[in-house]
Amino acid sequence: MKKHLLIAGLLCVAIIPPAFAVTKCVKLTSSTTCSTYSGEHGQSNWSATCGGVSIQGVAFCGSQNGGSQGATSTAVTISTTSDDNKYCWCRMISPAVSRWVFNNASLSAYTCADDCAYNCAYYAQIPTSFRSALFSNLSD
């Protein structure tokens, strides 16, 4: 019986591949400066180069008012009344994922949709509470 258990154990060890932990080291802090940015009007994607690291992000207009620039949320709500979706939220998605960071309130949902990605990219390069929030609480 011991012989069969030993053989079964050896087979399991040989068949099951080992697991390795992966750590991503990205040096992005509130003091990291961003040299270039790109965000097109009417688009949802934006990018910036910060501390030599290329970052990618998405912009989203929701009905949730963040109150002040740099406020964070794990989710952003939308309204079925499209005119209520006038609050610009930004999220970094690469090289790490940030929380949603409130950027600004627009006069209308149309203005928000047109300007949000551009504003996310623009404010990522300016030393503000927005950039501090963007680079804190990062995950994979």
C-alpha positions as CSV (number, residue, x, y, z in Angstrom):
1,M,0.0,0.0,0.0
2,K,2.8,2.4,0.9
3,K,4.4,1.6,-2.4
4,H,1.3,2.7,-4.3
5,L,1.0,5.9,-2.4
6,L,4.6,6.7,-3.0
7,I,4.2,6.1,-6.8
8,A,1.0,8.2,-6.9
9,G,2.8,11.0,-5.0
10,L,5.7,11.0,-7.4
11,L,3.4,11.1,-10.4
12,C,1.6,14.1,-8.9
13,V,4.9,15.9,-8.4
14,A,6.0,15.2,-11.9
15,I,2.7,16.2,-13.6
16,I,1.7,19.3,-11.7
17,P,3.9,22.3,-12.8
18,P,5.3,24.6,-10.1
19,A,3.7,28.0,-9.4
20,F,5.8,31.1,-9.4
21,A,4.8,34.4,-8.0
22,V,5.2,37.4,-10.3
23,T,5.9,40.9,-9.0
24,K,5.7,43.9,-11.2
25,C,7.9,46.8,-10.1
26,V,6.8,50.1,-11.5
27,K,8.2,53.3,-10.0
28,L,5.2,55.7,-10.2
29,T,4.7,58.1,-7.3
30,S,3.1,61.5,-6.8
31,S,6.5,63.1,-7.4
32,T,7.0,61.3,-10.7
33,T,6.9,63.8,-13.5
34,C,5.2,63.2,-16.8
35,S,6.8,64.6,-19.9
36,T,4.4,63.9,-22.7
37,Y,0.7,63.1,-22.9
38,S,-1.9,62.2,-25.6
39,G,-5.6,62.2,-25.4
40,E,-7.9,62.8,-28.4
41,H,-11.1,64.7,-28.1
42,G,-14.1,62.3,-28.5
43,Q,-12.1,59.2,-27.6
44,S,-11.9,57.1,-24.5
45,N,-8.2,56.2,-24.5
46,W,-5.4,58.4,-23.2
47,S,-1.6,58.0,-22.6
48,A,1.3,59.7,-21.0
49,T,5.0,59.1,-20.4
50,C,5.8,59.4,-16.7
51,G,9.3,58.9,-15.3
52,G,10.2,57.2,-18.5
53,V,7.3,54.7,-18.2
54,S,4.6,54.7,-20.8
55,I,1.2,54.6,-19.1
56,Q,-2.2,53.9,-20.8
57,G,-5.6,54.8,-19.5
58,V,-9.3,55.0,-20.2
59,A,-11.7,57.9,-19.6
60,F,-15.3,57.5,-18.6
61,C,-18.2,59.9,-18.1
62,G,-20.6,58.9,-15.4
63,S,-23.4,60.4,-13.2
64,Q,-21.3,60.1,-10.0
65,N,-19.9,63.5,-8.9
66,G,-16.5,62.9,-7.3
67,G,-16.7,66.3,-5.5
68,S,-13.1,67.3,-6.0
69,Q,-10.3,66.5,-8.4
70,G,-8.4,63.5,-7.2
71,A,-11.2,61.7,-5.4
72,T,-11.2,58.0,-6.0
73,S,-13.7,55.2,-6.5
74,T,-13.7,51.5,-7.2
75,A,-16.6,51.9,-9.6
76,V,-18.4,54.7,-11.4
77,T,-22.1,54.9,-11.7
78,I,-24.0,55.9,-14.8
79,S,-27.5,57.3,-15.3
80,T,-30.2,56.1,-17.7
81,T,-30.7,59.9,-18.3
82,S,-27.8,60.6,-20.5
83,D,-27.6,64.3,-19.6
84,D,-26.6,63.2,-16.1
85,N,-23.4,61.5,-17.2
86,K,-21.3,64.7,-17.2
87,Y,-18.6,63.8,-14.6
88,C,-15.2,62.8,-16.0
89,W,-13.4,59.8,-14.4
90,C,-10.0,58.5,-15.4
91,R,-8.3,55.1,-14.8
92,M,-4.8,54.0,-15.6
93,I,-4.8,50.4,-17.0
94,S,-1.2,49.8,-17.9
95,P,1.5,49.2,-16.5
96,A,-0.8,48.8,-13.4
97,V,-4.4,49.4,-12.7
98,S,-5.5,52.4,-10.7
99,R,-8.8,53.2,-9.0
100,W,-11.1,55.5,-10.9
101,V,-9.9,59.0,-10.3
102,F,-12.3,62.0,-10.6
103,N,-11.1,64.7,-13.0
104,N,-13.8,67.3,-13.4
105,A,-17.5,68.1,-14.0
106,S,-18.5,69.2,-17.4
107,L,-21.4,71.5,-18.4
108,S,-23.0,68.6,-20.3
109,A,-22.7,64.9,-21.1
110,Y,-21.6,65.8,-24.7
111,T,-18.8,68.1,-23.4
112,C,-17.7,65.4,-21.0
113,A,-17.6,62.7,-23.7
114,D,-15.6,65.1,-26.0
115,D,-13.1,66.3,-23.5
116,C,-12.6,63.6,-20.9
117,A,-9.7,61.6,-22.4
118,Y,-7.9,64.7,-23.2
119,N,-8.3,66.1,-19.7
120,C,-7.2,62.8,-18.2
121,A,-3.9,62.9,-20.2
122,Y,-3.4,66.6,-19.6
123,Y,-3.9,66.4,-15.8
124,A,-1.6,63.4,-15.5
125,Q,1.3,65.6,-16.4
126,I,0.5,68.5,-14.0
127,P,1.5,68.0,-10.3
128,T,-1.9,67.8,-8.8
129,S,-4.0,65.7,-6.4
130,F,-5.2,64.0,-9.6
131,R,-1.8,62.5,-10.4
132,S,-1.2,61.6,-6.8
133,A,-4.5,59.6,-6.7
134,L,-3.7,58.0,-10.1
135,F,-0.4,56.6,-8.9
136,S,-1.6,55.4,-5.4
137,N,-3.3,52.1,-4.6
138,L,-2.1,50.4,-7.8
139,S,-2.8,46.7,-8.6
140,D,-2.1,44.3,-11.4
